[in-house]
Amino acid sequence: MAKTIITVAPTGAFPTKEHNPAVPMTPREIADDVYECWQAGAAIAHLHMRDDAGRGTMDIGRFTETVGLIRERCDIALNLTTSGDLNATDETRMIHVAALKPELASYDAGSMNWMHSTLFINHPAFLEKLAAVMNDNGVKPEIEVFDAGMFYTSAYYIKKGILKAPAYYQFVLGAAGGTAATVDNLVYLKNLLPEGTPWSALGIGAGHLPVLMTAIALGGHVRVGMEDNVYIGKGRLAKNNAEFVARAARLVREADREVAGPADAREILDLRRPAT
């Protein structure tokens, strides 16, 4: 039976407890939340950090504490963001990747207008440096694609040997300034991939469920969590991130697929096992 990886993105850099009181903010809250998501069927956790004021931060101390707390309790594969603070320097966006050596880290393959109000800059020079850091430390890039141009950028880097094949893609649909979260857009992006390329998808906000169900139907992997959506249903806030994971797991099983565990995810994506 085919296996589907469920990634949980519990925090992100934007949602606050004003949006949903269950959004985890501190290292302990994030670690406890991730443990519950692992129990519910998540194989990968995509992690952002927050500062004391609840703002996104690339503080390596918070990453180190959170990763340590998670590793003490479960074997979920970890995917650390490299874009948790729009004001971060190139160095602070990469230092935790080399220091903590997670299985995966995000690789946003291009720049864009973010939320129609600011810039999300991923300069080619930065992308080349980030790829080198990941390659040197055995960290798999999760290539995040917000529009088709980012896919073609990544294809160029693979051709030049800057990124290693086989690649792993995460289609991020519904971000303000990026491609809308529609079924047609997901099908279009998925069809750009070379045959056999592993991929996952997420829909932000109202696009969450259509993208989730389409990704499962197309044989892809999925991402859920409060980074992307704080509502489990129309007008109903999610109780926690595990509720999103449990629903995704039910849908995967209804589609006659198997929910992948962390060991499965490491095999499917050819991930380096974390140091013990």
N, C-alpha and C positions, 0 to 999 in steps of 0.2 A: 504494500500500500504506500502511495506517495506521501511524503511528509511535508508539513507546512510549518515554517518558523514563525512564531509570534514574537515580535519585538515590542517591549513596552517603553514608552517615553513618558516618565511620570511627572516631569517638572517643567522642562523648557525654560525659556528666559523671560516669558511674558505673563502667563496666568498667575494670579495672586489668590490669596485666601478670600479676597473680596469677590472674586469670580466664582470660587468654590472653596469652602473651608477645608476640603480634603486635600488640596494641592500640597504636597510635601515640600518643605523649604530647607530645613536644617539637615546636616549629614545623617543624624539619627532618624529623622522622619523619612528621608529618602531611602535609607537602608532598610528600615522596617517595611516600607511600602514595596520595595523591590522584592523582599523576601516573600511577602504575601502574593505578589504577582508570579514569582517562580512557582509557588505552590499551586497557583491557578493554571499554569501552563506556559508561562513566558520562558523562552529560551535565551533571549538577549535583552539587556537593559541599556537603553540609550540615555546617558546621564548629562544633565546640566547642573550647575551649582548656583546658589543664591548667596548674596551677602546679608549682613544683619538687617538691612533695610528692605530685603526682598528683591533686590535688583540682580540681574544676571551677572555672574563674575567668573573669571577664569582662574581664580585663586587656587594655586596648587595645593595649599594646605587643606582646603575643603575637599578637593578631589581625593587626596591621599586618605583623609579620614573616612570619607564615604566608601571608597573602594575597600579599605580595610575592614569596615563594618560588614559590608556585603560578603566579602570573601570568607569571613569567619562563619557564615551561616549557610551559604549555598554555593553551588557551582555554576550559577547563571553566567553566560558569556557577557562581557562588558564592552560597551561601545561609548567612548567618551567624546563629547562634542569638542570641536575646535572653533566654534563660533558662538560661544555663550555670552559675549559682550561686544557690542559693535564698536566700543572704544578701546578694545584690547590691541596690543601691539602684535606684530608677527611672532615675536618670541614667546609672549605669554599665551598665544594660541597653540603653541607646539610643545612647550616645556614639559607639560604633564604627560604627553604621549611618550617621550623618551624616558621620563622618570618612572612611570607606572607600567608601561608596556601592556596596555589592554589588548584584548583580542582584536578589537576594531576601533576605529576613530572616524568621525565624519570628515568627508572631503567634498566641500561645496564647489562644484566645478565651474564657477563663473560668478560674476558680479551682477547685481540687480538693484532696482529701486525697491526699498524695503518699506512696506506699509504705506506706500505713497508719500512718505515724509522724510526718509533718510536713505543713505546708501549702505548696501551690504557689499563690501569690497573684498574680492578675492583676486588680487592682481596675479598675472601669470608668474611673476618672480616668486610670489608667496606660494603659489600652487606647486611650483617646482621644488622649492625648499621643503614644503610639507610632505610631498611625495618621497623625498630623500630621507626625511626623518622616519617616516613610516616604514620604508624599505629597510633602513638600517636597524630598526628595532623589531622587525617581524610583526608589525601591526597592519592588519588588513584595512585598506581604505573602503569605507562605505560611501560610494560616490553618490552624493545627493544631487538630484536633477530637478530643478524647479521649472525648467523649460527646455525645449529641444536643443537650443544652442549649447546648453551645458553638457548634454550627451555628446555632441560633436566635438566639444573641447576635450572631453575625456577620451574619446576615440583617437584624437590626435596625439594625446599624451601616451596612450597605449602603443600607438604606432611608433612613436619616438623612443619607447622604452622607459619613459619617465614613470608611468604607472605600469605595474605588472599585470599580466593576464594569468588566470581568468579574473575578470573584474566582478564586483558585486554592486548592484545599483539599488538605490532607494528613490522612488519617484515621489516627490513632495508636491502634492496638488492642493490648490486652494489658498496659497499664501498671497496676500495682497501685493501685487507687483509681479507675481508669477502666473503659471498656467492654472486655469480654473479646474476645480475638482469635479470633472464630469467623466462618465463612462467612455465617451468617445475619445477624450484626451488621453485617458489611461491606455486604451487600446492602441492609439497612435504611437505613444511613447514605447510601449512594450514591443511593438512591431519594429522599432528601430534596432533592437538588440540582436547581436549575432545569436544564432541557434545555440541553445544550451546555456546561455548566460543566466546565472541566478539573479533574481530581482525581487524587490518588495515594493509596497506602495502604501501611501497614507492619504487620507483626505482630511483637510482642516475644516472644523466647524460642521456646517450642514452637509458637506460632502463626505463626511466620515463613513457612514454606512454604505452608500453606493460604491465608493472606492474599495472598501473592505470586501464587500461581497463580489465585486468584479475581479479583484485580485485573486481571491480564492478560486473563482470559476475559471480563470485563465491559467491556474496552476502556479501562481506566484506566492510569495510570502507576504506577511502583513505587519503593519505597525499600528498600535493603538496607544491611548494614554492621554493624560491631561495636558501634555505639551500641545496637543493638536485639537482637543475637544473636551470641554468640562461637563457636557451633557450626555447622559446615557440614553435619553429619549427626549421627545419634544417637551420643553419646559421642565424637565426633571434632571436635577444635578446628579452626577454619579456619586455613589457612596465612597468610592475609592478607585484606584487604578485597577485593582484586581477584578472589579466588576466588568471593566472593558475586556480584560484578558479572558475571563470566563465566558463572556459572550462570543468572543472570537473563536475560542476553543470549541464551543458548541457548533458554530457555523462550519468550522473546519471538519468536524466529525460528520455533520449532516451532509457535507459534500463528499463523503466517503474517502476522506483523507485522514492521515494520522497527525496529531499534534507533535511536532518535533521537540525533543528535550535538548538541553545544552550540549550533550555529547553529539546528538544528531546534527545540531547547527554547526558545531566545529567540523564535523566531517563534510557536510554539504558545502560549506563555504571555505573549507581548507584553512581553518584557523589554527594558529599556534596556541597550544595549551598554556594557561597562565602558570607562572612560577609558583611553587608551593613553599 
